[in-house]
Amino acid sequence: MGLDLGAGGSLNIASGGLEEKLKAKLQTVGLKQREQATASTAAQSGFPYIDLTHFPMTQEALMVVPEEQAKTLKAFCFFSAGEDVRIAAINPADKAVADLLHQLEERLHAKGSLYQISAESLRVAMERYATLPKVIAFKDEVSLSEEALKNFRALTKDKAQLQKLLAEATITDVVAIVTAAALEAKSSDIHVEAEEKGIAVRFRVDGILQEVAMIPKERWKQMISRFKLVASLKINVDSVPQDGRFTIVEDGKKIDVRISTLPTVYGESVVMRILKPLSNVEFESLGIRGTSFEQLKEQISRPNGMVITVGPTGSGKTTTLYSVLSKLNKPGVKIITLEDPVEYKMEGINQSQIDPSKDYTFAKGLKSLLRQDPDICMVGEIRDLETAEIAIQAALTGHLMISTIHTNSAAGAIPRFLAMGVKPFLLAPALNAIIGQRLLRKLCEKCKKPLTLDETQTKKMQEIMATLSPTGGVTFDAAKATWFGPAGCEACHEGYKGRMGIYEVLIMNKDLEKSILGDKVSEYDIQDLAIKQGMVTMAQDGIMKAAEGITSVQEVFRVIE
């Protein structure tokens, strides 16, 4: 080995192997010294010290804190399980790090602790961040990359391929894969259910539930933990229902997802409601026709009174409420809503979410809401007498009150209010209009086919249209109708694509008020009177839309029966 002193007195080592060994030795010594220094600093500051250079950090733990936030704070999560979350930081005394820990404790319902680490431990963690999958869940958001979304349209058509992908994917990817596939399928709800032989994944598309995959049951524990982690639910609680939410980031746009878990025989059932931003909430685009539309437009423009929408769960009531609010939302008008939960956020409107666990109910919230000097109030649902009475008093004292109630028809809302205990002499003058509605599937324009109604269908259609009011502002001629039915193609689901509403609008008038104040308050009596006054029923609205080829009579009969 030749040694010499080069210029400046530096030592030149001729042997490459020895040079590498010496460098490695010096590096090891340097690392040990720096770890010792960090341990000494930790002892002085009162924080526990940990060396994470060889610690088995899981993907799930790292993903509790986003990479960018970890870089900024020089802090990350190295352990997260059950009610225990541990954060490592270069400076654990930093207030921003303490705030991070507090946020995680609140979100994960866990008890947290802070640890002092060296720069080397942080470097190792940053390297492991780089190995995480591209489709990942961070904090309360699930980010869907272009690569993840690229082939999901095909996957929703090929159930075997989607099932194989879900069975083989890492648990980290499962949430993103399922939500991405659901978005491509235009699904409103995702059902993930533990069954005896496996895990069923089903999507609700256009109101119909469709099974898309069956995953091996051995993966259930990891899957349910992953869903709960993303939605900030308690991972170690499986004996009671839980509710949470997270956000999907798709092409830079945020989509809220509401998640519910329910204990079942074979494990918890998970249902996720995809709350896409409302793209078309214009009042004129609802599809209400004729005299009913003009009368309803007049009623929602009044400064006071109640406008009620009715129908079962999933009938589009929320969309109708928001379309009315969108039309009324002007700079000179103050609108406040009380919802359970706030499903869609709207500019220029004060939206409040009730929380029964904190005794913030519809009734109590409505009392507080009225102290905020609103012009228009929207209450998500009238469920009890107290809420109904406060809403009616508000409608009678200069506020426009918009709400929903669960009944099968517009006429059925009045007996429902009376059954709650509302006084007839208060209800009659408070009501402006009641909107009954359903959602039905639209025929696919690419594959729909003409058909002839059979005898049973013709008879039923004629019975429905026989009572069409001549003062309803619409006409119908069965002889001129062209009926279509579903066929099925690659662009649709079983011949249908998208949904639309069918409506009936009951406008309050003197005759109906007399009926409410008198003895004839049955649903059938009120409906007969409303039809004589010009109301077009939901069934009649559906038949007319079927006659125009927008939907099929089979679909109308399915929805209204």
Legacy VTK file of the C-alpha trace (Angstrom):
# vtk DataFile Version 3.0
C-alpha trace
ASCII
DATASET POLYDATA
POINTS 561 float
0.000 0.000 0.000
1.505 3.325 -1.030
0.925 6.405 1.120
1.925 9.953 0.357
1.100 13.462 1.427
-0.475 15.364 -1.422
-0.740 19.097 -1.847
-2.083 20.854 1.204
-0.989 18.000 3.465
-3.928 15.725 2.641
-3.550 11.965 2.903
-4.030 9.991 -0.326
-4.923 6.296 0.063
-4.017 4.203 -2.923
-6.113 1.191 -1.956
-9.845 1.634 -2.925
-11.036 -1.241 -0.689
-9.386 0.174 2.401
-10.793 3.599 1.624
-14.358 2.260 1.502
-13.916 0.316 4.742
-12.500 3.369 6.479
-15.365 5.539 5.280
-17.938 2.988 6.459
-16.240 2.749 9.850
-16.122 6.515 10.272
-19.790 6.761 9.217
-20.820 4.112 11.766
-18.899 5.873 14.509
-20.453 9.176 13.473
-23.979 7.737 13.548
-23.456 6.249 16.994
-22.148 9.567 18.276
-25.112 11.448 16.833
-27.586 8.923 18.298
-25.868 9.301 21.690
-26.125 13.066 21.392
-29.821 12.798 20.537
-30.390 10.477 23.507
-28.650 13.021 25.749
-30.811 15.848 24.397
-33.931 13.752 24.990
-32.923 13.064 28.578
-32.492 16.792 29.214
-35.798 17.735 27.545
-37.817 15.007 29.268
-38.940 13.221 26.096
-38.251 9.495 25.568
-35.596 8.741 22.940
-35.958 6.080 20.245
-33.715 4.891 17.399
-35.936 4.084 14.402
-33.251 3.248 11.855
-34.139 -0.443 12.079
-37.697 -0.152 13.445
-40.391 -2.058 11.449
-42.643 0.919 10.624
-45.847 -0.164 8.847
-47.444 1.610 5.890
-50.586 2.168 7.941
-48.626 3.978 10.665
-46.747 6.226 8.228
-49.940 7.155 6.405
-51.439 8.634 9.564
-49.350 11.777 8.836
-49.056 12.975 5.201
-45.551 12.998 3.736
-45.520 16.763 3.079
-46.592 17.471 6.654
-43.945 15.065 7.951
-41.257 16.900 5.971
-42.430 20.313 7.179
-42.668 19.368 10.863
-39.814 16.827 10.772
-42.199 14.521 12.574
-44.110 11.353 11.627
-46.164 8.505 13.064
-44.134 5.343 13.579
-46.744 3.305 15.469
-50.547 3.286 15.422
-52.728 0.480 16.757
-56.035 0.579 18.567
-56.021 3.493 20.976
-52.247 3.992 20.871
-50.551 6.444 18.484
-46.850 7.394 18.702
-45.169 10.342 17.011
-41.420 10.738 16.458
-39.944 14.225 15.972
-36.622 16.014 15.697
-38.038 18.618 18.044
-40.941 17.124 20.060
-41.157 20.349 22.100
-42.298 22.254 18.971
-45.853 23.578 19.435
-46.792 22.539 15.876
-45.799 18.940 16.690
-47.848 19.032 19.903
-50.820 20.335 17.884
-50.376 17.479 15.410
-50.476 14.927 18.222
-53.617 16.509 19.692
-55.356 16.396 16.283
-54.458 12.729 15.859
-55.744 11.881 19.342
-59.078 13.533 18.482
-59.320 11.939 15.031
-58.224 8.431 15.988
-59.847 8.443 19.443
-56.449 7.417 20.777
-53.913 8.322 23.454
-50.702 9.685 21.945
-47.081 10.082 22.933
-44.061 11.983 21.556
-40.529 10.648 21.040
-37.203 12.317 20.296
-35.346 11.025 17.219
-32.163 11.811 15.338
-31.840 13.186 11.808
-30.882 9.676 10.676
-34.183 8.200 11.915
-36.038 10.953 10.050
-34.058 10.202 6.867
-34.959 6.497 7.087
-38.642 7.370 7.537
-38.595 9.673 4.502
-37.109 6.852 2.418
-39.943 4.566 3.509
-42.537 7.190 2.555
-41.170 6.926 -0.979
-42.002 3.198 -1.063
-45.696 3.707 -0.263
-48.214 2.813 -3.017
-49.256 5.592 -5.380
-52.917 5.183 -4.409
-52.872 5.952 -0.723
-55.054 7.258 2.070
-53.767 10.208 4.054
-55.402 11.678 7.086
-59.116 11.822 6.176
-58.575 11.923 2.422
-58.210 9.160 -0.152
-56.197 10.339 -3.144
-56.975 8.619 -6.424
-54.210 8.884 -9.014
-54.775 8.849 -12.789
-53.125 5.434 -12.900
-55.629 4.088 -10.367
-58.617 5.471 -12.253
-57.444 4.495 -15.747
-58.925 1.009 -15.972
-61.752 1.073 -13.453
-64.464 1.556 -16.059
-63.504 -1.802 -17.528
-63.253 -3.329 -14.065
-66.835 -2.442 -13.196
-67.952 -4.394 -16.262
-65.601 -7.320 -15.608
-66.523 -8.567 -12.128
-63.961 -11.381 -12.190
-61.130 -8.940 -12.897
-62.230 -6.539 -10.155
-62.599 -9.412 -7.697
-59.094 -10.652 -8.514
-57.644 -7.170 -8.090
-59.332 -6.645 -4.724
-58.248 -10.073 -3.499
-54.603 -9.460 -4.404
-54.248 -5.748 -3.594
-52.650 -4.538 -0.404
-55.098 -3.543 2.302
-53.854 0.017 1.887
-55.064 0.021 -1.707
-58.446 -1.629 -1.120
-60.235 1.555 -0.006
-58.941 3.480 -3.003
-59.716 0.663 -5.451
-63.274 0.207 -4.198
-64.052 3.944 -4.180
-62.439 4.521 -7.577
-64.426 1.664 -9.129
-67.612 3.000 -7.524
-66.994 6.460 -8.957
-66.508 5.034 -12.434
-69.717 3.017 -12.073
-71.609 6.208 -11.039
-72.529 4.494 -7.775
-74.288 6.370 -4.986
-73.472 3.830 -2.250
-70.794 1.207 -1.604
-71.684 -1.849 0.482
-68.903 -4.004 1.959
-70.441 -6.842 3.953
-68.995 -9.782 5.875
-70.795 -12.984 4.919
-70.338 -16.630 5.832
-68.255 -17.496 2.751
-66.546 -14.195 2.017
-66.714 -10.412 1.844
-69.352 -9.101 -0.560
-68.697 -5.793 -2.335
-71.814 -4.244 -3.868
-72.534 -0.914 -5.584
-75.886 0.853 -5.740
-76.149 2.185 -9.287
-79.242 4.163 -10.298
-80.989 2.929 -7.154
-80.356 -0.781 -7.821
-77.866 -2.787 -5.734
-75.380 -4.814 -7.815
-72.774 -7.291 -6.565
-69.359 -6.561 -8.080
-66.921 -8.741 -6.124
-66.525 -11.415 -3.440
-63.254 -11.209 -1.467
-61.771 -14.009 0.696
-63.104 -13.721 4.250
-59.557 -14.029 5.683
-58.954 -10.387 4.717
-61.896 -8.999 6.676
-60.141 -7.913 9.883
-57.531 -5.946 7.983
-60.126 -4.450 5.646
-62.495 -3.261 8.351
-59.558 -1.742 10.272
-58.480 0.101 7.136
-61.939 1.519 6.484
-62.201 2.651 10.109
-58.755 4.244 10.061
-59.565 6.309 6.988
-62.926 7.410 8.446
-61.512 8.175 11.930
-63.605 5.493 13.638
-62.598 3.455 16.683
-60.767 0.414 15.347
-61.144 -1.659 18.505
-64.938 -1.122 18.777
-67.037 -3.621 16.837
-70.090 -4.171 19.052
-71.905 -0.885 18.353
-72.643 1.070 15.154
-70.278 3.891 14.202
-70.521 6.797 11.775
-67.736 8.793 10.180
-66.640 10.356 6.932
-63.616 10.874 4.720
-62.836 12.708 1.506
-61.954 11.379 -1.923
-59.691 13.621 -3.989
-60.388 12.989 -7.664
-58.700 15.156 -10.309
-58.214 17.878 -7.711
-61.887 17.857 -6.694
-62.986 16.772 -3.235
-65.869 14.334 -2.825
-67.198 13.597 0.658
-67.925 9.998 1.624
-70.162 9.232 4.616
-69.411 5.848 6.199
-71.556 3.749 8.535
-70.664 0.479 10.277
-73.153 -1.962 11.795
-72.433 -5.156 13.781
-73.733 -8.306 12.046
-73.491 -12.066 12.627
-70.321 -12.522 10.535
-68.710 -9.159 11.207
-69.487 -5.515 10.664
-71.345 -4.248 7.613
-69.845 -1.131 6.028
-71.905 1.226 3.875
-70.389 4.304 2.261
-72.541 7.060 0.743
-70.736 9.005 -1.992
-71.776 12.655 -1.749
-70.745 14.060 -5.107
-71.100 17.846 -5.434
-74.473 18.641 -6.946
-73.746 19.453 -10.592
-77.260 20.496 -11.561
-79.474 21.882 -8.818
-81.372 24.398 -10.913
-85.028 24.541 -9.928
-86.101 24.658 -13.565
-84.209 21.401 -14.276
-86.099 19.263 -11.758
-88.658 18.102 -14.305
-91.848 19.469 -12.691
-94.300 20.379 -15.442
-97.431 22.324 -16.301
-99.489 24.323 -13.842
-97.773 22.607 -10.907
-94.427 24.132 -11.839
-95.806 27.665 -12.120
-97.739 27.335 -8.861
-94.740 25.910 -6.983
-92.481 28.669 -8.293
-94.985 31.178 -6.915
-95.191 29.419 -3.513
-91.424 29.294 -2.910
-91.244 33.020 -3.706
-93.590 33.886 -0.844
-91.964 35.515 2.223
-93.507 33.040 4.651
-95.131 29.623 4.919
-93.974 25.999 4.621
-92.842 24.070 1.559
-92.537 20.364 2.354
-91.023 17.564 0.255
-92.104 13.977 0.924
-90.982 10.545 -0.159
-89.029 7.527 1.086
-85.283 7.470 1.688
-83.369 7.853 -1.561
-86.189 9.560 -3.465
-84.237 12.752 -4.189
-85.748 14.996 -1.503
-82.384 16.554 -0.620
-81.700 17.478 -4.245
-85.121 19.139 -4.472
-84.500 21.109 -1.274
-81.132 22.322 -2.526
-82.592 23.267 -5.913
-85.160 25.454 -4.136
-82.441 27.005 -1.964
-80.272 27.590 -5.035
-83.082 29.566 -6.688
-83.710 31.614 -3.543
-80.034 32.193 -2.703
-79.519 35.904 -3.359
-77.285 38.546 -1.692
-80.208 40.211 0.092
-81.547 36.991 1.613
-80.241 35.177 4.689
-80.654 31.396 4.481
-79.829 29.033 7.353
-80.091 25.256 7.229
-80.236 22.618 9.941
-79.184 19.219 8.580
-78.361 15.673 9.666
-75.741 15.570 8.272
-74.701 18.429 5.971
-74.471 16.477 2.720
-73.632 19.229 0.233
-71.984 22.566 0.904
-73.435 25.640 -0.798
-71.926 29.108 -1.131
-73.775 31.941 0.592
-75.794 29.690 2.923
-75.204 29.117 6.652
-75.347 25.342 7.164
-75.488 23.762 10.623
-75.266 20.063 11.471
-77.185 18.603 14.397
-75.450 16.373 16.937
-77.824 14.378 19.189
-74.852 13.120 21.248
-74.340 16.724 22.400
-78.078 17.361 22.790
-78.094 19.491 19.619
-81.343 18.248 18.086
-83.578 19.559 15.296
-85.937 21.117 17.835
-83.222 22.841 19.886
-81.281 23.809 16.783
-84.379 25.328 15.205
-84.983 27.494 18.263
-81.426 28.837 18.042
-81.635 29.171 14.264
-84.630 31.509 14.531
-82.598 33.864 16.760
-80.168 34.345 13.841
-82.666 36.557 11.958
-83.068 34.316 8.886
-85.362 34.989 5.951
-85.436 31.352 4.858
-84.922 28.253 7.019
-84.318 24.721 5.851
-84.732 21.864 8.325
-83.489 18.494 7.074
-86.427 16.540 8.467
-89.440 17.071 10.715
-89.468 13.990 12.956
-91.450 14.948 16.038
-94.158 17.237 17.384
-91.752 19.734 18.972
-89.869 20.324 15.719
-93.144 20.487 13.762
-94.663 23.085 16.103
-91.565 25.313 16.037
-91.408 25.077 12.233
-95.093 25.965 11.889
-94.779 28.924 14.269
-91.802 30.155 12.234
-93.813 29.835 9.028
-96.667 31.823 10.558
-94.385 34.608 11.827
-92.676 35.722 8.640
-90.210 32.975 7.683
-90.184 30.698 4.658
-89.680 27.208 6.084
-88.485 24.375 3.817
-88.321 20.801 5.111
-89.050 17.119 4.516
-91.263 14.504 6.112
-91.452 10.755 5.473
-94.740 9.822 3.796
-95.560 8.013 0.567
-97.458 10.844 -1.134
-98.024 14.589 -0.974
-101.545 14.039 0.369
-100.198 11.757 3.102
-98.157 14.578 4.675
-101.212 16.272 6.160
-102.499 13.212 8.108
-98.875 12.627 9.199
-98.636 16.107 10.726
-101.994 15.661 12.449
-100.935 12.242 13.777
-97.905 13.921 15.373
-100.306 16.146 17.318
-100.109 19.341 15.257
-103.235 21.483 15.646
-105.244 21.671 12.377
-105.971 25.418 12.761
-102.192 26.083 12.799
-101.220 23.617 10.072
-103.742 24.775 7.447
-102.588 28.426 7.187
-98.891 27.502 7.531
-98.663 25.152 4.528
-97.872 26.605 1.099
-97.090 23.482 -0.913
-96.201 19.793 -0.566
-94.003 18.065 -3.142
-94.220 14.276 -3.445
-91.485 12.573 -5.450
-89.683 9.412 -6.517
-86.579 8.693 -8.582
-86.759 6.313 -11.535
-84.169 5.127 -14.014
-83.856 6.650 -17.472
-83.565 4.435 -20.530
-80.159 4.300 -22.194
-80.365 6.423 -25.344
-77.906 4.150 -27.165
-79.796 0.879 -26.843
-83.443 1.541 -25.915
-85.887 -0.297 -28.157
-89.524 0.362 -29.162
-92.133 -1.968 -27.718
-95.874 -2.515 -27.494
-97.551 -2.582 -24.099
-99.204 -5.867 -23.200
-102.805 -6.080 -22.042
-102.001 -5.827 -18.319
-99.731 -2.825 -18.807
-102.244 -1.071 -21.070
-105.050 -1.532 -18.583
-102.960 -0.237 -15.693
-101.766 2.743 -17.726
-105.323 3.647 -18.690
-106.532 3.428 -15.061
-103.763 5.786 -13.948
-104.348 8.335 -16.709
-108.154 8.252 -16.396
-108.008 10.689 -13.447
-105.637 13.185 -15.134
-106.893 16.629 -14.156
-107.996 18.851 -17.063
-106.719 21.862 -15.093
-103.233 20.408 -14.567
-101.746 22.190 -17.554
-100.636 18.949 -19.269
-102.258 16.694 -21.878
-101.880 13.017 -22.728
-102.889 11.019 -25.792
-102.137 7.294 -25.550
-102.639 6.888 -29.303
-99.715 9.228 -30.011
-97.385 7.673 -27.425
-94.285 5.716 -28.461
-93.261 3.258 -25.762
-89.693 2.067 -25.268
-88.054 -0.635 -23.143
-84.534 -1.546 -21.982
-82.093 -3.584 -24.080
-78.623 -3.353 -22.538
-75.220 -2.360 -23.913
-71.678 -1.517 -22.810
-72.645 2.075 -22.022
-75.378 1.263 -19.482
-76.586 -1.043 -16.729
-79.321 -3.417 -17.904
-80.661 -0.878 -20.397
-80.823 2.081 -18.006
-78.437 4.978 -17.447
-79.015 7.825 -15.000
-82.096 8.786 -13.015
-84.773 11.448 -13.028
-87.587 12.552 -10.762
-91.325 12.133 -11.031
-93.388 14.573 -8.991
-96.753 15.592 -7.666
-97.295 19.064 -6.215
-100.134 19.751 -3.786
-100.823 23.496 -3.535
-102.731 24.643 -0.486
-106.013 26.470 -1.195
-109.258 27.305 0.588
-110.939 23.994 -0.210
-107.984 22.007 1.158
-107.859 24.234 4.245
-111.545 23.511 4.900
-110.835 19.782 4.514
-108.026 19.955 7.090
-110.207 21.887 9.524
-113.161 19.553 8.931
-113.615 15.813 9.121
-112.176 14.786 5.735
-108.493 14.519 6.561
-107.736 11.040 5.210
-104.980 10.732 2.617
-107.442 9.531 -0.057
-109.913 12.368 0.494
-107.159 14.976 0.325
-105.683 13.399 -2.825
-109.059 13.353 -4.599
-109.599 16.997 -3.751
-106.064 17.945 -4.868
-106.562 16.161 -8.227
-109.806 18.086 -8.779
-107.836 21.263 -8.080
-105.289 20.372 -10.815
-102.654 18.136 -9.180
-100.901 15.684 -11.530
-99.921 12.566 -9.559
-96.457 10.979 -9.540
-97.812 7.958 -11.427
-99.298 10.185 -14.124
-96.074 12.189 -14.404
-94.154 8.925 -14.811
-96.509 7.583 -17.502
-96.172 10.809 -19.520
-92.388 10.628 -19.326
-92.518 6.976 -20.396
-94.721 7.970 -23.350
-91.942 10.340 -24.432
-89.377 7.514 -24.386
-87.441 8.878 -21.405
-88.157 5.802 -19.285
-90.175 2.584 -19.509
-93.628 1.792 -18.131
-92.074 -1.195 -16.311
-89.819 1.219 -14.440
-92.724 3.533 -13.595
-94.785 0.650 -12.211
-91.783 -0.623 -10.218
-91.247 2.719 -8.531
-94.832 3.761 -7.767
-96.121 0.418 -6.441
LINES 1 562
561 0 1 2 3 4 5 6 7 8 9 10 11 12 13 14 15 16 17 18 19 20 21 22 23 24 25 26 27 28 29 30 31 32 33 34 35 36 37 38 39 40 41 42 43 44 45 46 47 48 49 50 51 52 53 54 55 56 57 58 59 60 61 62 63 64 65 66 67 68 69 70 71 72 73 74 75 76 77 78 79 80 81 82 83 84 85 86 87 88 89 90 91 92 93 94 95 96 97 98 99 100 101 102 103 104 105 106 107 108 109 110 111 112 113 114 115 116 117 118 119 120 121 122 123 124 125 126 127 128 129 130 131 132 133 134 135 136 137 138 139 140 141 142 143 144 145 146 147 148 149 150 151 152 153 154 155 156 157 158 159 160 161 162 163 164 165 166 167 168 169 170 171 172 173 174 175 176 177 178 179 180 181 182 183 184 185 186 187 188 189 190 191 192 193 194 195 196 197 198 199 200 201 202 203 204 205 206 207 208 209 210 211 212 213 214 215 216 217 218 219 220 221 222 223 224 225 226 227 228 229 230 231 232 233 234 235 236 237 238 239 240 241 242 243 244 245 246 247 248 249 250 251 252 253 254 255 256 257 258 259 260 261 262 263 264 265 266 267 268 269 270 271 272 273 274 275 276 277 278 279 280 281 282 283 284 285 286 287 288 289 290 291 292 293 294 295 296 297 298 299 300 301 302 303 304 305 306 307 308 309 310 311 312 313 314 315 316 317 318 319 320 321 322 323 324 325 326 327 328 329 330 331 332 333 334 335 336 337 338 339 340 341 342 343 344 345 346 347 348 349 350 351 352 353 354 355 356 357 358 359 360 361 362 363 364 365 366 367 368 369 370 371 372 373 374 375 376 377 378 379 380 381 382 383 384 385 386 387 388 389 390 391 392 393 394 395 396 397 398 399 400 401 402 403 404 405 406 407 408 409 410 411 412 413 414 415 416 417 418 419 420 421 422 423 424 425 426 427 428 429 430 431 432 433 434 435 436 437 438 439 440 441 442 443 444 445 446 447 448 449 450 451 452 453 454 455 456 457 458 459 460 461 462 463 464 465 466 467 468 469 470 471 472 473 474 475 476 477 478 479 480 481 482 483 484 485 486 487 488 489 490 491 492 493 494 495 496 497 498 499 500 501 502 503 504 505 506 507 508 509 510 511 512 513 514 515 516 517 518 519 520 521 522 523 524 525 526 527 528 529 530 531 532 533 534 535 536 537 538 539 540 541 542 543 544 545 546 547 548 549 550 551 552 553 554 555 556 557 558 559 560
